[in-house]
Amino acid sequence: MSEGHVHARLCEEIKRELSAIAEFEVRDPVLKEAFLTVMDVDLSVDARYAKVYIAIGTPSADKKAVMAAFRRDRGFFRTELARRLPLRYTPQLEFILDETVERAMQLERLLKDEEDEIASD
């Protein structure tokens, strides 16, 4: 198996495990109420650092509070990941807010409003 396939598979495994941890294991009330989705994991070449892109499913959730909770609980996620995956080095996790879905919904609303305006003329 080529290095690229191994790297991609490892990214998917980390994404799957972090999703399960966020859904079932997290105890922080801020994170529990936010209805989190792990969108993507960008792993460094040496697999020591991982950028984890998170989407917040609850529109009323305070994004700053959720990201602060992730920074606070980063060690918990890393420890749980180390327990679940047999890796030589468990990557340092950096959580990043992914607003792609939110932006797509805004764009869709704008296009629909424009379409309605054109239809009413």
N, CA, C and O atoms as CSV, one atom per row, in Angstrom:
chain,resi,resn,atom,element,x,y,z
A,1,MET,N,N,0.842,-1.168,0.000
A,1,MET,CA,C,0.000,0.000,0.000
A,1,MET,C,C,0.895,1.241,0.000
A,1,MET,O,O,1.872,1.300,0.746
A,2,SER,N,N,0.569,2.216,-0.821
A,2,SER,CA,C,1.413,3.401,-0.929
A,2,SER,C,C,1.249,4.298,0.297
A,2,SER,O,O,0.269,4.203,1.036
A,3,GLU,N,N,2.235,5.167,0.489
A,3,GLU,CA,C,2.242,6.082,1.628
A,3,GLU,C,C,0.996,6.979,1.650
A,3,GLU,O,O,0.445,7.265,2.713
A,4,GLY,N,N,0.563,7.417,0.465
A,4,GLY,CA,C,-0.614,8.277,0.376
A,4,GLY,C,C,-1.865,7.594,0.874
A,4,GLY,O,O,-2.688,8.214,1.549
A,5,HIS,N,N,-2.020,6.313,0.545
A,5,HIS,CA,C,-3.197,5.562,1.001
A,5,HIS,C,C,-3.165,5.353,2.506
A,5,HIS,O,O,-4.197,5.446,3.171
A,6,VAL,N,N,-1.996,5.073,3.039
A,6,VAL,CA,C,-1.850,4.876,4.484
A,6,VAL,C,C,-2.182,6.175,5.214
A,6,VAL,O,O,-2.893,6.160,6.219
A,7,HIS,N,N,-1.674,7.287,4.715
A,7,HIS,CA,C,-1.925,8.598,5.317
A,7,HIS,C,C,-3.418,8.943,5.278
A,7,HIS,O,O,-3.980,9.399,6.274
A,8,ALA,N,N,-4.051,8.725,4.130
A,8,ALA,CA,C,-5.482,9.015,3.989
A,8,ALA,C,C,-6.315,8.120,4.909
A,8,ALA,O,O,-7.283,8.574,5.519
A,9,ARG,N,N,-5.934,6.865,5.002
A,9,ARG,CA,C,-6.669,5.940,5.868
A,9,ARG,C,C,-6.511,6.334,7.334
A,9,ARG,O,O,-7.465,6.246,8.106
A,10,LEU,N,N,-5.319,6.765,7.717
A,10,LEU,CA,C,-5.085,7.206,9.084
A,10,LEU,C,C,-5.908,8.458,9.400
A,10,LEU,O,O,-6.453,8.579,10.497
A,11,CYS,N,N,-5.998,9.375,8.457
A,11,CYS,CA,C,-6.845,10.570,8.642
A,11,CYS,C,C,-8.290,10.179,8.873
A,11,CYS,O,O,-8.948,10.728,9.757
A,12,GLU,N,N,-8.789,9.242,8.093
A,12,GLU,CA,C,-10.177,8.783,8.243
A,12,GLU,C,C,-10.405,8.074,9.575
A,12,GLU,O,O,-11.453,8.245,10.196
A,13,GLU,N,N,-9.435,7.282,10.014
A,13,GLU,CA,C,-9.543,6.600,11.308
A,13,GLU,C,C,-9.589,7.615,12.446
A,13,GLU,O,O,-10.398,7.485,13.365
A,14,ILE,N,N,-8.726,8.617,12.385
A,14,ILE,CA,C,-8.709,9.653,13.414
A,14,ILE,C,C,-10.031,10.414,13.403
A,14,ILE,O,O,-10.593,10.704,14.460
A,15,LYS,N,N,-10.523,10.734,12.223
A,15,LYS,CA,C,-11.804,11.437,12.098
A,15,LYS,C,C,-12.941,10.618,12.708
A,15,LYS,O,O,-13.774,11.152,13.440
A,16,ARG,N,N,-12.971,9.326,12.404
A,16,ARG,CA,C,-14.025,8.453,12.919
A,16,ARG,C,C,-13.962,8.354,14.438
A,16,ARG,O,O,-14.989,8.441,15.112
A,17,GLU,N,N,-12.767,8.172,14.976
A,17,GLU,CA,C,-12.611,8.042,16.422
A,17,GLU,C,C,-12.937,9.349,17.147
A,17,GLU,O,O,-13.590,9.325,18.190
A,18,LEU,N,N,-12.495,10.482,16.610
A,18,LEU,CA,C,-12.815,11.763,17.234
A,18,LEU,C,C,-14.307,12.049,17.188
A,18,LEU,O,O,-14.853,12.647,18.116
A,19,SER,N,N,-14.972,11.626,16.117
A,19,SER,CA,C,-16.426,11.781,16.032
A,19,SER,C,C,-17.107,10.978,17.140
A,19,SER,O,O,-18.023,11.469,17.800
A,20,ALA,N,N,-16.655,9.751,17.334
A,20,ALA,CA,C,-17.243,8.898,18.377
A,20,ALA,C,C,-16.976,9.474,19.769
A,20,ALA,O,O,-17.853,9.450,20.632
A,21,ILE,N,N,-15.781,9.983,19.980
A,21,ILE,CA,C,-15.451,10.586,21.276
A,21,ILE,C,C,-16.328,11.808,21.521
A,21,ILE,O,O,-16.862,11.979,22.617
A,22,ALA,N,N,-16.479,12.655,20.511
A,22,ALA,CA,C,-17.298,13.863,20.653
A,22,ALA,C,C,-18.763,13.513,20.901
A,22,ALA,O,O,-19.457,14.222,21.630
A,23,GLU,N,N,-19.230,12.433,20.304
A,23,GLU,CA,C,-20.640,12.071,20.441
A,23,GLU,C,C,-20.937,11.328,21.741
A,23,GLU,O,O,-21.960,11.584,22.377
A,24,PHE,N,N,-20.060,10.414,22.142
A,24,PHE,CA,C,-20.388,9.526,23.251
A,24,PHE,C,C,-19.584,9.743,24.528
A,24,PHE,O,O,-20.085,9.442,25.612
A,25,GLU,N,N,-18.378,10.244,24.444
A,25,GLU,CA,C,-17.492,10.280,25.601
A,25,GLU,C,C,-17.346,11.651,26.251
A,25,GLU,O,O,-17.002,11.742,27.429
A,26,VAL,N,N,-17.599,12.702,25.511
A,26,VAL,CA,C,-17.351,14.050,26.029
A,26,VAL,C,C,-18.299,14.346,27.201
A,26,VAL,O,O,-19.481,14.002,27.172
A,27,ARG,N,N,-17.739,14.996,28.232
A,27,ARG,CA,C,-18.532,15.316,29.425
A,27,ARG,C,C,-18.795,16.811,29.575
A,27,ARG,O,O,-19.643,17.220,30.369
A,28,ASP,N,N,-18.081,17.610,28.825
A,28,ASP,CA,C,-18.224,19.063,28.907
A,28,ASP,C,C,-19.602,19.469,28.392
A,28,ASP,O,O,-19.933,19.188,27.240
A,29,PRO,N,N,-20.421,20.133,29.233
A,29,PRO,CA,C,-21.781,20.491,28.812
A,29,PRO,C,C,-21.823,21.420,27.592
A,29,PRO,O,O,-22.761,21.359,26.797
A,30,VAL,N,N,-20.819,22.271,27.446
A,30,VAL,CA,C,-20.781,23.179,26.286
A,30,VAL,C,C,-20.661,22.360,25.000
A,30,VAL,O,O,-21.332,22.651,24.009
A,31,LEU,N,N,-19.810,21.344,25.018
A,31,LEU,CA,C,-19.615,20.511,23.829
A,31,LEU,C,C,-20.784,19.570,23.601
A,31,LEU,O,O,-21.136,19.288,22.455
A,32,LYS,N,N,-21.388,19.081,24.671
A,32,LYS,CA,C,-22.534,18.172,24.530
A,32,LYS,C,C,-23.712,18.850,23.842
A,32,LYS,O,O,-24.387,18.243,23.009
A,33,GLU,N,N,-23.953,20.100,24.190
A,33,GLU,CA,C,-25.113,20.828,23.671
A,33,GLU,C,C,-24.900,21.380,22.266
A,33,GLU,O,O,-25.858,21.818,21.628
A,34,ALA,N,N,-23.672,21.366,21.774
A,34,ALA,CA,C,-23.363,22.015,20.497
A,34,ALA,C,C,-23.658,21.148,19.286
A,34,ALA,O,O,-23.614,21.656,18.165
A,35,PHE,N,N,-23.956,19.869,19.454
A,35,PHE,CA,C,-24.227,18.939,18.348
A,35,PHE,C,C,-23.118,19.024,17.305
A,35,PHE,O,O,-23.311,19.536,16.202
A,36,LEU,N,N,-21.953,18.509,17.686
A,36,LEU,CA,C,-20.723,18.644,16.904
A,36,LEU,C,C,-20.610,17.613,15.800
A,36,LEU,O,O,-21.116,16.497,15.916
A,37,THR,N,N,-19.938,18.003,14.727
A,37,THR,CA,C,-19.609,17.093,13.636
A,37,THR,C,C,-18.150,17.316,13.261
A,37,THR,O,O,-17.730,18.444,13.007
A,38,VAL,N,N,-17.391,16.240,13.227
A,38,VAL,CA,C,-16.006,16.329,12.758
A,38,VAL,C,C,-16.061,16.261,11.241
A,38,VAL,O,O,-16.401,15.224,10.671
A,39,MET,N,N,-15.728,17.362,10.592
A,39,MET,CA,C,-15.840,17.460,9.143
A,39,MET,C,C,-14.628,16.875,8.424
A,39,MET,O,O,-14.771,16.209,7.399
A,40,ASP,N,N,-13.436,17.125,8.963
A,40,ASP,CA,C,-12.227,16.676,8.284
A,40,ASP,C,C,-11.065,16.689,9.260
A,40,ASP,O,O,-11.088,17.391,10.271
A,41,VAL,N,N,-10.053,15.905,8.942
A,41,VAL,CA,C,-8.807,15.895,9.704
A,41,VAL,C,C,-7.672,16.059,8.706
A,41,VAL,O,O,-7.562,15.307,7.738
A,42,ASP,N,N,-6.839,17.047,8.958
A,42,ASP,CA,C,-5.668,17.295,8.117
A,42,ASP,C,C,-4.442,16.933,8.948
A,42,ASP,O,O,-4.077,17.649,9.881
A,43,LEU,N,N,-3.816,15.824,8.600
A,43,LEU,CA,C,-2.707,15.274,9.365
A,43,LEU,C,C,-1.382,15.685,8.721
A,43,LEU,O,O,-1.237,15.640,7.500
A,44,SER,N,N,-0.424,16.083,9.546
A,44,SER,CA,C,0.893,16.435,9.016
A,44,SER,C,C,1.565,15.192,8.443
A,44,SER,O,O,1.142,14.069,8.717
A,45,VAL,N,N,2.597,15.393,7.658
A,45,VAL,CA,C,3.293,14.298,6.987
A,45,VAL,C,C,3.865,13.299,7.994
A,45,VAL,O,O,3.823,12.090,7.767
A,46,ASP,N,N,4.398,13.810,9.104
A,46,ASP,CA,C,4.971,12.914,10.110
A,46,ASP,C,C,3.930,12.413,11.115
A,46,ASP,O,O,4.280,11.687,12.046
A,47,ALA,N,N,2.669,12.785,10.945
A,47,ALA,CA,C,1.524,12.346,11.768
A,47,ALA,C,C,1.656,12.772,13.228
A,47,ALA,O,O,1.126,12.104,14.116
A,48,ARG,N,N,2.345,13.855,13.480
A,48,ARG,CA,C,2.469,14.336,14.861
A,48,ARG,C,C,1.528,15.495,15.166
A,48,ARG,O,O,1.321,15.843,16.329
A,49,TYR,N,N,0.969,16.082,14.135
A,49,TYR,CA,C,0.048,17.208,14.303
A,49,TYR,C,C,-1.180,16.977,13.435
A,49,TYR,O,O,-1.080,16.512,12.299
A,50,ALA,N,N,-2.337,17.311,13.991
A,50,ALA,CA,C,-3.570,17.145,13.230
A,50,ALA,C,C,-4.449,18.376,13.422
A,50,ALA,O,O,-4.690,18.822,14.544
A,51,LYS,N,N,-4.920,18.911,12.303
A,51,LYS,CA,C,-5.917,19.977,12.339
A,51,LYS,C,C,-7.272,19.290,12.187
A,51,LYS,O,O,-7.513,18.572,11.216
A,52,VAL,N,N,-8.145,19.521,13.156
A,52,VAL,CA,C,-9.455,18.882,13.169
A,52,VAL,C,C,-10.496,19.965,12.906
A,52,VAL,O,O,-10.640,20.904,13.690
A,53,TYR,N,N,-11.219,19.826,11.797
A,53,TYR,CA,C,-12.226,20.808,11.407
A,53,TYR,C,C,-13.576,20.378,11.960
A,53,TYR,O,O,-14.056,19.279,11.679
A,54,ILE,N,N,-14.186,21.264,12.757
A,54,ILE,CA,C,-15.413,20.975,13.486
A,54,ILE,C,C,-16.536,21.881,12.997
A,54,ILE,O,O,-16.348,23.082,12.805
A,55,ALA,N,N,-17.714,21.276,12.800
A,55,ALA,CA,C,-18.922,22.057,12.498
A,55,ALA,C,C,-19.849,21.974,13.697
A,55,ALA,O,O,-19.995,20.919,14.314
A,56,ILE,N,N,-20.464,23.085,14.015
A,56,ILE,CA,C,-21.393,23.154,15.139
A,56,ILE,C,C,-22.799,23.091,14.570
A,56,ILE,O,O,-23.181,23.920,13.744
A,57,GLY,N,N,-23.566,22.105,15.014
A,57,GLY,CA,C,-24.894,21.873,14.465
A,57,GLY,C,C,-25.987,22.716,15.094
A,57,GLY,O,O,-27.057,22.863,14.504
A,58,THR,N,N,-25.756,23.264,16.254
A,58,THR,CA,C,-26.759,24.066,16.939
A,58,THR,C,C,-26.513,25.534,16.632
A,58,THR,O,O,-25.481,26.078,17.026
A,59,PRO,N,N,-27.446,26.192,15.929
A,59,PRO,CA,C,-27.218,27.597,15.572
A,59,PRO,C,C,-27.124,28.513,16.794
A,59,PRO,O,O,-26.461,29.550,16.737
A,60,SER,N,N,-27.775,28.144,17.891
A,60,SER,CA,C,-27.771,28.999,19.075
A,60,SER,C,C,-26.500,28.847,19.914
A,60,SER,O,O,-26.303,29.593,20.873
A,61,ALA,N,N,-25.641,27.896,19.565
A,61,ALA,CA,C,-24.422,27.665,20.341
A,61,ALA,C,C,-23.459,28.837,20.187
A,61,ALA,O,O,-23.301,29.387,19.098
A,62,ASP,N,N,-22.830,29.203,21.273
A,62,ASP,CA,C,-21.828,30.261,21.269
A,62,ASP,C,C,-20.530,29.674,20.722
A,62,ASP,O,O,-19.889,28.856,21.381
A,63,LYS,N,N,-20.147,30.089,19.525
A,63,LYS,CA,C,-18.985,29.514,18.848
A,63,LYS,C,C,-17.694,29.730,19.626
A,63,LYS,O,O,-16.845,28.841,19.687
A,64,LYS,N,N,-17.550,30.897,20.212
A,64,LYS,CA,C,-16.335,31.179,20.982
A,64,LYS,C,C,-16.244,30.268,22.199
A,64,LYS,O,O,-15.163,29.785,22.535
A,65,ALA,N,N,-17.378,30.030,22.863
A,65,ALA,CA,C,-17.387,29.153,24.040
A,65,ALA,C,C,-17.084,27.713,23.644
A,65,ALA,O,O,-16.384,27.004,24.367
A,66,VAL,N,N,-17.605,27.279,22.501
A,66,VAL,CA,C,-17.358,25.918,22.024
A,66,VAL,C,C,-15.889,25.739,21.686
A,66,VAL,O,O,-15.295,24.723,22.046
A,67,MET,N,N,-15.293,26.702,21.004
A,67,MET,CA,C,-13.879,26.586,20.637
A,67,MET,C,C,-12.986,26.683,21.880
A,67,MET,O,O,-11.938,26.039,21.941
A,68,ALA,N,N,-13.392,27.479,22.862
A,68,ALA,CA,C,-12.637,27.544,24.119
A,68,ALA,C,C,-12.712,26.207,24.846
A,68,ALA,O,O,-11.730,25.767,25.444
A,69,ALA,N,N,-13.866,25.564,24.797
A,69,ALA,CA,C,-14.022,24.242,25.418
A,69,ALA,C,C,-13.139,23.215,24.712
A,69,ALA,O,O,-12.566,22.343,25.365
A,70,PHE,N,N,-13.027,23.306,23.403
A,70,PHE,CA,C,-12.140,22.393,22.672
A,70,PHE,C,C,-10.681,22.612,23.071
A,70,PHE,O,O,-9.933,21.650,23.244
A,71,ARG,N,N,-10.281,23.859,23.215
A,71,ARG,CA,C,-8.905,24.129,23.639
A,71,ARG,C,C,-8.659,23.573,25.042
A,71,ARG,O,O,-7.600,23.009,25.318
A,72,ARG,N,N,-9.640,23.736,25.916
A,72,ARG,CA,C,-9.547,23.224,27.285
A,72,ARG,C,C,-9.482,21.699,27.324
A,72,ARG,O,O,-8.720,21.130,28.105
A,73,ASP,N,N,-10.279,21.035,26.480
A,73,ASP,CA,C,-10.417,19.576,26.504
A,73,ASP,C,C,-9.535,18.867,25.488
A,73,ASP,O,O,-9.715,17.676,25.234
A,74,ARG,N,N,-8.594,19.580,24.909
A,74,ARG,CA,C,-7.710,19.003,23.897
A,74,ARG,C,C,-6.975,17.771,24.424
A,74,ARG,O,O,-6.828,16.785,23.702
A,75,GLY,N,N,-6.516,17.818,25.664
A,75,GLY,CA,C,-5.812,16.688,26.273
A,75,GLY,C,C,-6.711,15.464,26.416
A,75,GLY,O,O,-6.265,14.337,26.204
A,76,PHE,N,N,-7.975,15.683,26.774
A,76,PHE,CA,C,-8.935,14.581,26.886
A,76,PHE,C,C,-9.098,13.873,25.544
A,76,PHE,O,O,-9.059,12.644,25.478
A,77,PHE,N,N,-9.278,14.646,24.479
A,77,PHE,CA,C,-9.453,14.058,23.150
A,77,PHE,C,C,-8.198,13.293,22.725
A,77,PHE,O,O,-8.292,12.212,22.143
A,78,ARG,N,N,-7.051,13.847,23.011
A,78,ARG,CA,C,-5.797,13.188,22.630
A,78,ARG,C,C,-5.606,11.885,23.415
A,78,ARG,O,O,-5.187,10.876,22.848
A,79,THR,N,N,-5.909,11.906,24.709
A,79,THR,CA,C,-5.791,10.700,25.527
A,79,THR,C,C,-6.734,9.611,25.042
A,79,THR,O,O,-6.339,8.451,24.926
A,80,GLU,N,N,-7.974,9.979,24.760
A,80,GLU,CA,C,-8.950,8.999,24.266
A,80,GLU,C,C,-8.524,8.447,22.906
A,80,GLU,O,O,-8.694,7.259,22.633
A,81,LEU,N,N,-7.979,9.300,22.069
A,81,LEU,CA,C,-7.496,8.861,20.761
A,81,LEU,C,C,-6.340,7.867,20.927
A,81,LEU,O,O,-6.260,6.872,20.206
A,82,ALA,N,N,-5.453,8.144,21.875
A,82,ALA,CA,C,-4.312,7.247,22.134
A,82,ALA,C,C,-4.788,5.885,22.622
A,82,ALA,O,O,-4.172,4.868,22.303
A,83,ARG,N,N,-5.861,5.849,23.382
A,83,ARG,CA,C,-6.410,4.576,23.870
A,83,ARG,C,C,-7.040,3.753,22.754
A,83,ARG,O,O,-7.037,2.523,22.804
A,84,ARG,N,N,-7.571,4.425,21.763
A,84,ARG,CA,C,-8.336,3.738,20.715
A,84,ARG,C,C,-7.505,3.321,19.507
A,84,ARG,O,O,-7.814,2.321,18.857
A,85,LEU,N,N,-6.459,4.076,19.203
A,85,LEU,CA,C,-5.668,3.789,18.001
A,85,LEU,C,C,-4.241,3.394,18.373
A,85,LEU,O,O,-3.606,4.057,19.193
A,86,PRO,N,N,-3.742,2.324,17.776
A,86,PRO,CA,C,-2.371,1.887,18.080
A,86,PRO,C,C,-1.339,2.671,17.267
A,86,PRO,O,O,-0.804,2.174,16.276
A,87,LEU,N,N,-1.074,3.882,17.697
A,87,LEU,CA,C,-0.123,4.746,16.993
A,87,LEU,C,C,1.149,4.905,17.817
A,87,LEU,O,O,1.107,4.901,19.048
A,88,ARG,N,N,2.262,5.043,17.142
A,88,ARG,CA,C,3.516,5.295,17.857
A,88,ARG,C,C,3.442,6.662,18.545
A,88,ARG,O,O,3.802,6.796,19.714
A,89,TYR,N,N,2.980,7.655,17.818
A,89,TYR,CA,C,2.811,8.996,18.360
A,89,TYR,C,C,1.365,9.433,18.146
A,89,TYR,O,O,0.847,9.382,17.030
A,90,THR,N,N,0.731,9.856,19.217
A,90,THR,CA,C,-0.615,10.400,19.080
A,90,THR,C,C,-0.464,11.868,18.694
A,90,THR,O,O,0.251,12.613,19.363
A,91,PRO,N,N,-1.126,12.286,17.627
A,91,PRO,CA,C,-0.906,13.664,17.147
A,91,PRO,C,C,-1.424,14.729,18.111
A,91,PRO,O,O,-2.402,14.522,18.829
A,92,GLN,N,N,-0.745,15.866,18.107
A,92,GLN,CA,C,-1.229,17.052,18.808
A,92,GLN,C,C,-2.441,17.541,18.022
A,92,GLN,O,O,-2.388,17.631,16.795
A,93,LEU,N,N,-3.519,17.855,18.707
A,93,LEU,CA,C,-4.764,18.229,18.038
A,93,LEU,C,C,-4.972,19.737,18.083
A,93,LEU,O,O,-4.820,20.373,19.126
A,94,GLU,N,N,-5.320,20.284,16.946
A,94,GLU,CA,C,-5.717,21.692,16.844
A,94,GLU,C,C,-7.122,21.703,16.256
A,94,GLU,O,O,-7.336,21.238,15.137
A,95,PHE,N,N,-8.074,22.233,17.011
A,95,PHE,CA,C,-9.462,22.262,16.557
A,95,PHE,C,C,-9.741,23.592,15.875
A,95,PHE,O,O,-9.423,24.663,16.393
A,96,ILE,N,N,-10.353,23.489,14.684
A,96,ILE,CA,C,-10.648,24.664,13.863
A,96,ILE,C,C,-12.128,24.630,13.501
A,96,ILE,O,O,-12.653,23.594,13.092
A,97,LEU,N,N,-12.788,25.762,13.654
A,97,LEU,CA,C,-14.204,25.861,13.324
A,97,LEU,C,C,-14.382,25.852,11.809
A,97,LEU,O,O,-13.795,26.673,11.105
A,98,ASP,N,N,-15.186,24.932,11.317
A,98,ASP,CA,C,-15.457,24.809,9.882
A,98,ASP,C,C,-16.845,25.400,9.612
A,98,ASP,O,O,-17.857,24.848,10.042
A,99,GLU,N,N,-16.877,26.502,8.912
A,99,GLU,CA,C,-18.141,27.186,8.642
A,99,GLU,C,C,-18.613,26.978,7.206
A,99,GLU,O,O,-19.427,27.755,6.707
A,100,THR,N,N,-18.122,25.956,6.546
A,100,THR,CA,C,-18.458,25.699,5.147
A,100,THR,C,C,-19.949,25.457,4.965
A,100,THR,O,O,-20.562,26.020,4.058
A,101,VAL,N,N,-20.540,24.623,5.820
A,101,VAL,CA,C,-21.964,24.306,5.704
A,101,VAL,C,C,-22.803,25.559,5.939
A,101,VAL,O,O,-23.775,25.810,5.227
A,102,GLU,N,N,-22.420,26.329,6.932
A,102,GLU,CA,C,-23.134,27.567,7.245
A,102,GLU,C,C,-23.082,28.542,6.064
A,102,GLU,O,O,-24.090,29.155,5.712
A,103,ARG,N,N,-21.916,28.678,5.467
A,103,ARG,CA,C,-21.766,29.573,4.310
A,103,ARG,C,C,-22.568,29.070,3.115
A,103,ARG,O,O,-23.159,29.868,2.388
A,104,ALA,N,N,-22.595,27.775,2.908
A,104,ALA,CA,C,-23.373,27.205,1.801
A,104,ALA,C,C,-24.859,27.478,2.000
A,104,ALA,O,O,-25.569,27.791,1.044
A,105,MET,N,N,-25.332,27.362,3.240
A,105,MET,CA,C,-26.750,27.634,3.506
A,105,MET,C,C,-27.073,29.105,3.283
A,105,MET,O,O,-28.140,29.430,2.762
A,106,GLN,N,N,-26.161,30.004,3.673
A,106,GLN,CA,C,-26.367,31.429,3.435
A,106,GLN,C,C,-26.416,31.741,1.945
A,106,GLN,O,O,-27.264,32.507,1.487
A,107,LEU,N,N,-25.505,31.145,1.202
A,107,LEU,CA,C,-25.472,31.342,-0.246
A,107,LEU,C,C,-26.748,30.825,-0.889
A,107,LEU,O,O,-27.302,31.463,-1.785
A,108,GLU,N,N,-27.217,29.661,-0.429
A,108,GLU,CA,C,-28.456,29.100,-0.962
A,108,GLU,C,C,-29.637,30.024,-0.676
A,108,GLU,O,O,-30.492,30.226,-1.538
A,109,ARG,N,N,-29.685,30.590,0.543
A,109,ARG,CA,C,-30.757,31.533,0.886
A,109,ARG,C,C,-30.697,32.773,-0.002
A,109,ARG,O,O,-31.730,33.250,-0.472
A,110,LEU,N,N,-29.494,33.295,-0.232
A,110,LEU,CA,C,-29.348,34.467,-1.087
A,110,LEU,C,C,-29.816,34.179,-2.512
A,110,LEU,O,O,-30.516,34.987,-3.122
A,111,LEU,N,N,-29.421,33.018,-3.032
A,111,LEU,CA,C,-29.842,32.647,-4.383
A,111,LEU,C,C,-31.351,32.462,-4.465
A,111,LEU,O,O,-31.970,32.864,-5.451
A,112,LYS,N,N,-31.945,31.865,-3.451
A,112,LYS,CA,C,-33.397,31.673,-3.436
A,112,LYS,C,C,-34.112,33.017,-3.360
A,112,LYS,O,O,-35.106,33.227,-4.056
A,113,ASP,N,N,-33.621,33.928,-2.526
A,113,ASP,CA,C,-34.220,35.267,-2.427
A,113,ASP,C,C,-34.125,35.992,-3.764
A,113,ASP,O,O,-35.076,36.650,-4.187
A,114,GLU,N,N,-32.986,35.873,-4.424
A,114,GLU,CA,C,-32.790,36.507,-5.729
A,114,GLU,C,C,-33.740,35.892,-6.759
A,114,GLU,O,O,-34.327,36.596,-7.581
A,115,GLU,N,N,-33.877,34.570,-6.698
A,115,GLU,CA,C,-34.770,33.866,-7.617
A,115,GLU,C,C,-36.232,34.280,-7.396
A,115,GLU,O,O,-36.982,34.479,-8.352
A,116,ASP,N,N,-36.617,34.405,-6.131
A,116,ASP,CA,C,-37.984,34.854,-5.797
A,116,ASP,C,C,-38.217,36.282,-6.279
A,116,ASP,O,O,-39.301,36.609,-6.761
A,117,GLU,N,N,-37.196,37.134,-6.149
A,117,GLU,CA,C,-37.322,38.523,-6.577
A,117,GLU,C,C,-37.479,38.604,-8.099
A,117,GLU,O,O,-38.276,39.393,-8.605
A,118,ILE,N,N,-36.715,37.784,-8.819
A,118,ILE,CA,C,-36.818,37.758,-10.273
A,118,ILE,C,C,-38.182,37.224,-10.704
A,118,ILE,O,O,-38.771,37.734,-11.657
A,119,ALA,N,N,-38.682,36.221,-10.025
A,119,ALA,CA,C,-39.970,35.625,-10.361
A,119,ALA,C,C,-41.138,36.587,-10.092
A,119,ALA,O,O,-42.154,36.544,-10.785
A,120,SER,N,N,-40.983,37.457,-9.081
A,120,SER,CA,C,-42.056,38.384,-8.744
A,120,SER,C,C,-42.103,39.577,-9.688
A,120,SER,O,O,-43.112,40.281,-9.730
A,121,ASP,N,N,-41.037,39.824,-10.447
A,121,ASP,CA,C,-41.018,40.967,-11.371
A,121,ASP,C,C,-41.787,40.711,-12.598
A,121,ASP,O,O,-41.864,41.576,-13.470
